[in-house]
Amino acid sequence: MTRRGQTVAACVGMVLAGTVAWIVGWDLSSRYGHDTYDNLVGGSGIVAAVLALIALPRAGWARVPLLASVVVSALMAYARFDPAPNAGDIDVTPLFLPPLVVILGVTALFMVAVRVSPDGARNRRT
């Protein structure tokens, strides 16, 4: 697998981890217990952060959304695994942070997948 293929695979995995956290976060029927819910959303944040870090060294300009995704994913994982949450706080972590991970992952995936020639010009035939 090429370097670009590894980066694309890591970006796709990051988008999938963000999607899992988003689906679990929007579960209004409460199918998941409190501990399972925290583990799924927080674990997805950890997986997304690790995959973004794996894709980071070879991403070119896609490093910008990948770095932002690392920060958002780490914040999402920290908020779910916080040892002393305040009882009266409204938890908006699963509502806002997973969509950001998905958007940043898709942006990085698009930036990695689009091929640009070395001189910056589009692929044109002369």
C-alpha positions as CSV (number, residue, x, y, z in Angstrom):
1,M,0.0,0.0,0.0
2,T,1.3,3.4,-0.9
3,R,1.8,6.3,1.5
4,R,-1.2,8.0,0.0
5,G,-3.3,4.8,0.4
6,Q,-2.4,4.6,4.1
7,T,-3.4,8.2,4.6
8,V,-6.7,7.7,2.8
9,A,-7.4,4.6,4.9
10,A,-6.7,6.5,8.1
11,C,-8.9,9.3,7.1
12,V,-11.7,6.9,6.2
13,G,-11.3,5.2,9.6
14,M,-11.4,8.6,11.3
15,V,-14.7,9.4,9.5
16,L,-16.2,6.1,10.5
17,A,-15.2,6.5,14.2
18,G,-16.8,10.0,14.1
19,T,-19.9,8.5,12.5
20,V,-20.2,5.8,15.2
21,A,-19.9,8.5,17.9
22,W,-22.5,10.6,16.1
23,I,-25.0,7.8,15.8
24,V,-24.6,6.7,19.4
25,G,-24.9,10.4,20.5
26,W,-28.2,10.9,18.8
27,D,-29.7,7.7,20.2
28,L,-32.8,9.0,21.7
29,S,-34.3,5.7,22.7
30,S,-31.6,5.1,25.3
31,R,-30.6,1.6,24.0
32,Y,-27.2,2.0,25.6
33,G,-26.5,2.1,29.3
34,H,-24.6,5.0,30.7
35,D,-21.3,3.3,30.9
36,T,-21.7,1.7,27.4
37,Y,-22.7,5.1,26.0
38,D,-19.6,6.8,27.5
39,N,-17.3,4.0,26.3
40,L,-18.6,4.1,22.8
41,V,-18.4,7.9,22.3
42,G,-15.2,8.3,24.2
43,G,-13.6,5.2,22.5
44,S,-14.6,6.6,19.1
45,G,-12.9,9.9,20.1
46,I,-9.7,8.0,21.0
47,V,-9.8,5.9,17.8
48,A,-10.3,9.1,15.7
49,A,-7.5,10.9,17.4
50,V,-5.1,8.0,16.9
51,L,-6.0,7.6,13.2
52,A,-5.6,11.3,12.6
53,L,-2.1,11.1,14.2
54,I,-1.3,8.2,12.0
55,A,-2.3,10.1,8.9
56,L,-0.7,13.3,10.0
57,P,3.0,12.9,8.9
58,R,2.2,12.3,5.2
59,A,-0.8,14.5,4.6
60,G,0.6,17.7,3.2
61,W,-1.9,20.5,3.5
62,A,-4.4,18.0,4.9
63,R,-2.5,18.4,8.2
64,V,-4.6,21.4,9.1
65,P,-8.0,19.6,9.4
66,L,-6.2,16.5,10.8
67,L,-4.7,18.6,13.6
68,A,-8.1,20.2,14.3
69,S,-9.6,16.7,14.3
70,V,-7.0,15.5,16.9
71,V,-8.0,18.4,19.2
72,V,-11.7,17.8,18.8
73,S,-11.4,14.0,19.2
74,A,-9.3,14.4,22.3
75,L,-11.8,16.8,23.8
76,M,-14.6,14.4,23.0
77,A,-12.8,11.5,24.7
78,Y,-11.9,13.7,27.7
79,A,-15.4,14.9,28.1
80,R,-16.8,11.3,28.1
81,F,-14.1,9.9,30.4
82,D,-14.0,12.8,32.8
83,P,-13.6,11.3,36.3
84,A,-15.6,14.1,38.1
85,P,-18.4,15.5,35.8
86,N,-20.6,18.2,37.3
87,A,-24.1,16.8,37.9
88,G,-26.0,19.8,36.6
89,D,-24.1,20.3,33.4
90,I,-25.9,19.8,30.0
91,D,-23.8,17.3,28.0
92,V,-23.6,18.5,24.4
93,T,-20.5,16.4,23.6
94,P,-22.2,13.8,21.4
95,L,-24.3,16.5,19.6
96,F,-21.6,18.8,18.4
97,L,-18.2,17.2,18.5
98,P,-18.7,14.0,16.4
99,P,-20.1,16.0,13.4
100,L,-17.0,18.2,13.6
101,V,-14.8,15.0,13.5
102,V,-16.8,13.8,10.5
103,I,-16.5,17.1,8.7
104,L,-12.8,17.5,9.4
105,G,-12.2,13.9,8.3
106,V,-14.0,14.3,5.1
107,T,-12.2,17.5,4.4
108,A,-8.8,15.9,5.0
109,L,-9.9,12.9,2.9
110,F,-10.8,15.1,0.0
111,M,-7.5,17.0,0.3
112,V,-5.5,13.8,0.3
113,A,-7.5,12.1,-2.5
114,V,-7.3,15.0,-4.9
115,R,-4.2,14.7,-6.9
116,V,-2.3,18.0,-7.6
117,S,0.7,18.3,-10.0
118,P,4.0,19.5,-8.5
119,D,3.9,22.9,-10.2
120,G,0.4,23.6,-8.8
121,A,-1.3,23.6,-12.2
122,R,-4.2,21.4,-13.0
123,N,-3.6,18.4,-15.1
124,R,-3.8,19.9,-18.6
125,R,-2.7,18.5,-21.9
126,T,-0.6,20.6,-24.2
